Amino acid sequence: MPGTLTFRQDYFGDPVAFRGLVALLQDIFGIDIGLQNRLGGPDPSSMPFGYFDDPDRCVANFSAFSMPLVIGGRTVKAAGYQSGAVRPDFRGQGLYRDLMRRAFSWADAAGFEAGILLTDKPDLYARYGFHVVPQFQFCGKVPTSDIARTDARELDLTRPEDLALVQRILCERQPVSNLFAVARQSEMFLLNACFDPGIRLSFLPALNAVIAWKMTDDNTLQLLDIGARHIPPLAEITTALGLPAKEVAVLFPPDRLNWKGEPQIYEGSCALMIKGFELSTLPRPVMLSPMAEF
């Protein structure tokens, strides 16, 4: 281990060190997690593990955080893993492997029963007990409702009142699925909405729901996530949105939508991997909402 490096853990309370991680992820992945500072701050459960060659320059990092999941009707205490990166000139020195082991050991000691991550390098994590879980979107006809209501209002997270509305609803939300969904996670929902300009957020006042959606070039409505105290039927959502969609693709298990779609394999840029949970008991097919990606 290079003697000039300083190991730091749980350093988000230090603004200088946090800016070092922001710079690392900006340089490696082109994403700005510094946006979290205006969205309510980083997830308070986050536990970063990093190496620094200067107080404000992070050269390697791997973070864990609490990501409770609902799996088959049961709440599972799961740890998510994210923000894994090493600057090019520090690769090949075992830093990433060291940080992963520290994070996994921390999660085991903290009593997490499962781990979850998204990666484009699944072989790297298979040796630590992670297994790929295929993801499926659910496609079908746009349902209609007898309630003729088009009352959606588009939200803008740069407006303080809209941000506060979304934060309140996410704090009170019901998991979007009883088969496979995050039980509590608002930070990534907000960050993903900022990262992807194609994501639209609409507030449906009559349903007291926030809908995350996209419209594809072929007029398919992609339903990405729902924030609501009680998940409404899909027919009421599509009627309220009032969009000229030919089909709908739901990107999470639709068991709470009073609607069934045809499962189709989802070809995302990253594989979903889980460890510590008996995969034979995992409901199939499943998908993690894109708004919960990390």
C-alpha positions as CSV (number, residue, x, y, z in Angstrom):
1,M,0.0,0.0,0.0
2,P,1.5,3.4,-1.0
3,G,2.7,5.1,2.1
4,T,1.6,8.5,0.9
5,L,-2.1,7.6,1.0
6,T,-4.4,8.2,3.9
7,F,-7.4,5.9,4.5
8,R,-10.6,7.5,5.6
9,Q,-13.9,6.0,6.6
10,D,-17.3,7.7,7.3
11,Y,-15.9,11.1,6.1
12,F,-19.1,12.8,4.7
13,G,-19.1,15.1,7.7
14,D,-16.0,16.7,6.3
15,P,-17.0,19.0,3.4
16,V,-13.5,19.1,2.0
17,A,-13.3,15.3,1.9
18,F,-16.8,15.0,0.4
19,R,-15.8,17.4,-2.4
20,G,-12.8,15.1,-3.0
21,L,-15.3,12.2,-3.7
22,V,-17.5,14.5,-5.8
23,A,-14.4,15.3,-8.0
24,L,-13.4,11.6,-8.2
25,L,-16.9,10.5,-9.5
26,Q,-17.1,13.6,-11.8
27,D,-13.7,12.7,-13.3
28,I,-14.3,9.0,-13.7
29,F,-18.0,8.8,-14.5
30,G,-19.0,12.3,-15.5
31,I,-21.7,12.5,-12.7
32,D,-22.0,15.3,-10.1
33,I,-23.2,13.9,-6.8
34,G,-22.6,17.3,-5.4
35,L,-26.2,18.0,-6.5
36,Q,-27.2,16.2,-3.3
37,N,-26.3,19.3,-1.3
38,R,-29.3,21.1,-2.7
39,L,-31.5,18.0,-2.6
40,G,-31.3,17.5,1.1
41,G,-27.8,16.1,1.4
42,P,-26.3,12.6,1.0
43,D,-28.0,9.6,2.4
44,P,-27.3,9.7,6.2
45,S,-26.8,6.0,6.2
46,S,-23.9,6.2,3.8
47,M,-20.6,4.7,4.9
48,P,-17.8,5.7,2.5
49,F,-14.4,4.0,2.5
50,G,-11.7,6.0,0.7
51,Y,-8.0,6.7,0.1
52,F,-6.7,10.2,-0.2
53,D,-3.3,11.5,-1.3
54,D,-4.2,15.0,-0.2
55,P,-6.9,16.2,2.2
56,D,-9.1,17.3,-0.7
57,R,-8.2,14.6,-3.3
58,C,-9.9,11.2,-3.1
59,V,-8.1,8.7,-5.3
60,A,-10.2,5.6,-4.5
61,N,-13.5,5.0,-2.9
62,F,-16.2,2.3,-2.3
63,S,-19.3,3.1,-0.3
64,A,-22.0,1.2,1.5
65,F,-25.4,2.4,2.5
66,S,-28.7,1.1,4.0
67,M,-31.1,0.1,1.3
68,P,-34.0,-1.9,2.8
69,L,-35.9,-4.0,0.3
70,V,-39.3,-5.5,0.1
71,I,-38.8,-9.0,-1.3
72,G,-41.8,-11.3,-1.5
73,G,-43.7,-9.3,1.0
74,R,-40.9,-9.3,3.6
75,T,-38.7,-6.3,4.5
76,V,-35.1,-7.4,4.1
77,K,-32.3,-5.4,5.7
78,A,-30.0,-4.9,2.7
79,A,-26.8,-2.9,2.1
80,G,-26.3,-1.2,-1.2
81,Y,-22.8,-0.6,-2.6
82,Q,-21.9,2.3,-4.8
83,S,-19.4,5.0,-5.7
84,G,-16.7,2.5,-6.5
85,A,-13.9,4.2,-8.4
86,V,-10.1,4.5,-8.6
87,R,-8.1,7.2,-10.4
88,P,-6.2,5.7,-13.4
89,D,-2.7,6.4,-11.9
90,F,-3.6,4.5,-8.7
91,R,-5.0,1.3,-10.3
92,G,-3.3,-2.0,-10.0
93,Q,-2.2,-1.4,-6.4
94,G,-5.1,-3.3,-4.7
95,L,-6.9,-0.3,-3.4
96,Y,-10.3,-1.2,-4.8
97,R,-10.1,-4.8,-3.5
98,D,-9.1,-3.4,-0.1
99,L,-12.0,-1.0,0.1
100,M,-14.5,-3.6,-1.0
101,R,-13.4,-5.9,1.7
102,R,-13.6,-3.2,4.3
103,A,-17.2,-2.3,3.1
104,F,-18.4,-5.9,3.1
105,S,-16.9,-6.5,6.5
106,W,-18.6,-3.4,7.9
107,A,-21.9,-4.5,6.5
108,D,-21.6,-8.0,8.0
109,A,-20.7,-6.5,11.4
110,A,-23.7,-4.1,11.1
111,G,-26.1,-7.1,10.6
112,F,-27.1,-6.6,7.0
113,E,-28.6,-9.8,5.7
114,A,-28.2,-9.0,2.0
115,G,-26.2,-6.9,-0.4
116,I,-27.2,-5.3,-3.6
117,L,-25.3,-3.5,-6.4
118,L,-25.4,-2.5,-10.0
119,T,-22.3,-3.1,-12.2
120,D,-21.1,-3.5,-15.7
121,K,-18.4,-5.8,-14.4
122,P,-20.3,-8.7,-12.8
123,D,-17.3,-11.0,-12.8
124,L,-15.5,-8.7,-10.4
125,Y,-18.2,-9.2,-7.7
126,A,-19.1,-12.8,-8.3
127,R,-16.0,-13.9,-6.3
128,Y,-17.5,-12.1,-3.3
129,G,-20.8,-14.1,-3.5
130,F,-22.9,-11.8,-5.6
131,H,-25.2,-13.3,-8.2
132,V,-26.8,-11.6,-11.3
133,V,-30.5,-11.3,-11.1
134,P,-32.1,-10.8,-14.6
135,Q,-34.4,-7.8,-14.9
136,F,-37.7,-7.6,-16.8
137,Q,-39.9,-4.7,-17.8
138,F,-43.6,-5.3,-18.1
139,C,-45.3,-4.2,-21.4
140,G,-48.9,-4.0,-22.5
141,K,-51.8,-1.9,-23.6
142,V,-52.6,1.4,-21.9
143,P,-55.5,0.8,-19.5
144,T,-58.4,3.2,-19.4
145,S,-60.4,4.5,-16.4
146,D,-64.0,5.4,-16.1
147,I,-62.8,8.5,-14.2
148,A,-62.2,11.1,-16.9
149,R,-59.6,13.2,-15.2
150,T,-56.5,14.9,-16.6
151,D,-55.0,16.8,-13.8
152,A,-51.3,16.2,-13.9
153,R,-48.9,19.0,-13.0
154,E,-45.3,18.7,-14.2
155,L,-42.7,19.2,-11.4
156,D,-39.4,21.0,-11.5
157,L,-36.9,20.1,-8.7
158,T,-35.1,23.4,-9.1
159,R,-38.3,25.0,-7.5
160,P,-38.1,24.7,-3.7
161,E,-41.8,24.1,-3.4
162,D,-41.7,21.2,-5.9
163,L,-38.7,19.7,-4.3
164,A,-40.4,19.9,-0.8
165,L,-43.5,18.2,-2.3
166,V,-41.5,15.3,-3.7
167,Q,-39.5,14.9,-0.5
168,R,-42.7,14.7,1.6
169,I,-44.3,12.2,-0.6
170,L,-41.2,10.0,-0.8
171,C,-40.9,10.1,2.9
172,E,-44.5,8.7,3.3
173,R,-44.5,6.4,0.2
174,Q,-45.7,2.8,0.0
175,P,-43.1,0.5,-1.7
176,V,-44.1,0.4,-5.3
177,S,-44.2,-3.4,-5.3
178,N,-44.8,-6.1,-2.7
179,L,-42.6,-8.5,-4.8
180,F,-39.4,-6.5,-5.2
181,A,-38.9,-2.8,-4.4
182,V,-36.9,-0.5,-2.2
183,A,-38.7,0.0,1.1
184,R,-37.0,3.4,1.8
185,Q,-34.9,5.5,-0.5
186,S,-35.4,9.1,-1.5
187,E,-31.9,10.3,-2.2
188,M,-31.3,8.3,-5.4
189,F,-34.8,9.0,-6.7
190,L,-34.0,12.7,-6.5
191,L,-30.5,12.4,-7.9
192,N,-31.6,10.2,-10.8
193,A,-34.3,12.7,-11.7
194,C,-31.6,15.3,-12.0
195,F,-29.0,13.1,-13.8
196,D,-31.4,12.1,-16.6
197,P,-33.1,15.1,-18.4
198,G,-35.4,12.6,-20.1
199,I,-37.1,11.8,-16.8
200,R,-40.3,13.7,-16.2
201,L,-42.0,14.1,-12.8
202,S,-45.7,14.7,-12.6
203,F,-47.8,15.4,-9.5
204,L,-51.4,13.9,-9.6
205,P,-53.3,15.9,-7.0
206,A,-56.4,13.7,-6.9
207,L,-54.2,10.7,-6.2
208,N,-51.6,12.6,-4.1
209,A,-48.9,10.8,-6.1
210,V,-45.7,11.7,-7.9
211,I,-45.1,9.8,-11.1
212,A,-41.7,9.4,-12.7
213,W,-42.0,8.6,-16.4
214,K,-40.6,8.9,-19.9
215,M,-42.1,8.8,-23.4
216,T,-40.2,6.9,-26.1
217,D,-39.9,7.9,-29.7
218,D,-42.5,5.2,-30.6
219,N,-45.0,6.7,-28.1
220,T,-44.5,4.1,-25.4
221,L,-45.1,5.4,-21.9
222,Q,-42.3,4.2,-19.6
223,L,-43.5,4.2,-16.0
224,L,-40.3,4.4,-13.9
225,D,-41.6,4.8,-10.4
226,I,-44.5,6.0,-8.2
227,G,-44.4,7.9,-5.0
228,A,-47.6,7.7,-3.1
229,R,-48.9,6.7,0.3
230,H,-51.2,4.1,-1.5
231,I,-50.2,3.0,-5.0
232,P,-53.0,3.8,-7.4
233,P,-54.2,1.6,-10.3
234,L,-52.3,2.1,-13.5
235,A,-55.6,3.1,-15.3
236,E,-56.0,6.0,-13.0
237,I,-52.4,7.1,-13.5
238,T,-52.5,7.0,-17.3
239,T,-55.9,8.8,-17.4
240,A,-54.6,11.5,-15.1
241,L,-51.3,11.9,-17.1
242,G,-53.4,12.3,-20.3
243,L,-50.5,11.3,-22.6
244,P,-51.0,10.0,-26.2
245,A,-49.3,6.7,-25.5
246,K,-49.8,3.6,-27.7
247,E,-48.3,1.2,-25.1
248,V,-47.0,1.2,-21.6
249,A,-43.9,-0.3,-20.2
250,V,-43.7,-0.6,-16.4
251,L,-40.1,-0.8,-15.1
252,F,-40.9,-2.5,-11.8
253,P,-43.1,-5.4,-10.8
254,P,-46.7,-4.2,-11.4
255,D,-48.4,-6.3,-8.7
256,R,-50.0,-3.2,-7.1
257,L,-51.2,-1.6,-10.3
258,N,-54.3,-3.7,-11.0
259,W,-52.8,-4.4,-14.4
260,K,-50.7,-7.2,-15.9
261,G,-48.1,-6.7,-18.6
262,E,-46.0,-9.2,-20.6
263,P,-42.5,-9.6,-19.0
264,Q,-39.7,-8.7,-21.4
265,I,-36.0,-8.9,-20.6
266,Y,-34.6,-5.5,-19.8
267,E,-31.2,-4.7,-21.4
268,G,-29.8,-2.1,-19.1
269,S,-26.2,-0.8,-19.0
270,C,-25.6,-2.5,-15.7
271,A,-26.4,-5.9,-14.2
272,L,-28.3,-6.2,-10.9
273,M,-26.5,-8.4,-8.4
274,I,-27.5,-9.6,-5.0
275,K,-25.8,-11.7,-2.3
276,G,-26.8,-13.1,1.1
277,F,-30.4,-13.8,0.0
278,E,-31.5,-17.2,-1.2
279,L,-32.2,-16.5,-4.8
280,S,-34.4,-19.6,-5.2
281,T,-36.9,-17.8,-3.1
282,L,-36.7,-14.5,-5.0
283,P,-40.0,-13.8,-6.9
284,R,-39.6,-13.8,-10.6
285,P,-39.6,-11.8,-12.8
286,V,-38.4,-8.7,-11.1
287,M,-36.9,-5.3,-11.8
288,L,-35.4,-2.5,-9.7
289,S,-37.0,0.8,-10.5
290,P,-34.6,3.0,-12.5
291,M,-35.3,5.7,-9.9
292,A,-33.7,3.5,-7.3
293,E,-30.5,2.9,-9.3
294,F,-27.3,3.8,-7.6
